[in-house]
Amino acid sequence: MKKYFFILIIITSLLAQGCLTMSGMTASNTPLVNKKIENNAGKTEGSDSAVSILGLWMIGRPDIGLAIEEAKKKKNADALINVRWHEKTTYFIVFSITTVTVEGDAVTFKKNK
């Protein structure tokens, strides 16, 4: 009997899970006026997450700025171009996890002399 109860709890938990996703894009995370791109280091990605309990109390906030900084840091870049972002919230029975992810091309600018 305990075995069936445990299986029922697992199935109920999986069925009670849900997901919500939002997304967007932009040319750059910083103005490119009077700046020359010296190096394109390629694709990079960064993310930040937060947990919410019962949909009422959020522990922290998913910060897109922190996600951008993480992505730039991975490639030692000055900025991101061709930026895409998405926010995903996964719901469980008593809590949810919200994650914002930023993807783009990492670039460095030519320094003014």
C-alpha positions as CSV (number, residue, x, y, z in Angstrom):
1,M,0.0,0.0,0.0
2,K,2.8,2.4,0.8
3,K,4.4,1.7,-2.6
4,Y,1.2,2.8,-4.4
5,F,0.8,5.9,-2.2
6,F,4.4,6.9,-3.1
7,I,3.8,6.4,-6.8
8,L,0.6,8.4,-6.6
9,I,2.4,11.3,-4.9
10,I,5.1,11.3,-7.7
11,I,2.5,11.2,-10.5
12,T,0.5,14.0,-8.8
13,S,3.6,16.1,-8.4
14,L,4.5,15.7,-12.0
15,L,1.0,16.6,-13.2
16,A,0.9,19.6,-10.9
17,Q,4.0,21.1,-12.5
18,G,3.5,23.9,-15.0
19,C,5.6,26.3,-17.1
20,L,5.4,29.9,-18.4
21,T,7.9,31.5,-20.8
22,M,8.4,35.0,-22.1
23,S,11.0,36.2,-24.5
24,G,12.4,39.2,-26.4
25,M,15.4,40.5,-28.4
26,T,17.4,43.7,-29.0
27,A,20.4,44.7,-31.1
28,S,22.7,45.5,-28.2
29,N,22.7,45.8,-24.4
30,T,24.6,49.2,-24.7
31,P,24.5,52.1,-27.2
32,L,27.0,51.5,-30.0
33,V,27.3,55.2,-31.1
34,N,30.9,56.2,-31.7
35,K,32.2,52.7,-30.8
36,K,34.0,50.3,-33.1
37,I,33.8,46.6,-32.5
38,E,37.4,45.2,-32.3
39,N,36.6,41.5,-31.6
40,N,33.5,39.3,-31.7
41,A,34.2,36.5,-29.3
42,G,31.2,34.5,-30.3
43,K,28.1,33.2,-28.5
44,T,27.7,33.5,-24.8
45,E,24.9,33.1,-22.2
46,G,24.2,34.1,-18.6
47,S,21.3,33.6,-16.3
48,D,19.9,34.5,-12.9
49,S,17.1,32.7,-10.9
50,A,14.8,33.2,-7.9
51,V,12.4,31.0,-5.9
52,S,8.9,31.8,-4.9
53,I,7.0,30.0,-2.2
54,L,3.3,29.5,-2.6
55,G,3.4,32.2,-5.2
56,L,3.4,34.8,-2.5
57,W,7.0,35.2,-1.2
58,M,9.8,35.5,-3.6
59,I,13.3,34.9,-2.4
60,G,15.4,37.4,-4.4
61,R,14.4,38.6,-7.9
62,P,15.7,37.2,-11.2
63,D,17.9,40.1,-12.4
64,I,18.5,40.6,-16.2
65,G,21.4,42.9,-15.4
66,L,23.2,40.1,-13.5
67,A,22.5,37.7,-16.4
68,I,24.1,40.1,-18.8
69,E,27.1,40.6,-16.6
70,E,27.6,36.9,-16.3
71,A,27.4,36.4,-20.1
72,K,29.9,39.2,-20.7
73,K,32.3,37.9,-18.0
74,K,32.4,34.4,-19.6
75,K,34.0,35.9,-22.7
76,N,35.7,39.0,-21.1
77,A,33.5,41.2,-23.3
78,D,32.5,44.9,-23.2
79,A,29.0,44.3,-24.5
80,L,26.6,41.9,-26.1
81,I,25.1,42.3,-29.6
82,N,22.2,40.3,-31.2
83,V,20.8,39.9,-27.7
84,R,18.0,37.5,-27.0
85,W,16.4,36.9,-23.6
86,H,13.8,34.7,-22.1
87,E,12.2,34.3,-18.7
88,K,10.9,30.9,-17.7
89,T,8.8,30.2,-14.6
90,T,8.3,26.6,-13.6
91,Y,5.6,25.9,-11.1
92,F,5.5,23.1,-8.6
93,I,3.0,22.4,-5.9
94,V,4.3,24.7,-3.2
95,F,7.0,26.7,-5.0
96,S,8.1,28.1,-8.3
97,I,11.5,28.9,-9.9
98,T,11.8,31.9,-12.2
99,T,14.9,32.1,-14.4
100,V,15.9,34.9,-16.8
101,T,18.5,33.9,-19.4
102,V,20.4,36.2,-21.8
103,E,22.1,35.0,-24.9
104,G,24.1,37.0,-27.5
105,D,27.4,37.6,-29.2
106,A,30.2,38.9,-26.9
107,V,32.1,41.8,-28.4
108,T,35.0,44.1,-27.3
109,F,35.4,47.7,-28.4
110,K,38.4,49.3,-29.9
111,K,39.9,51.6,-27.2
112,N,40.2,55.3,-28.0
113,K,43.8,56.6,-28.0
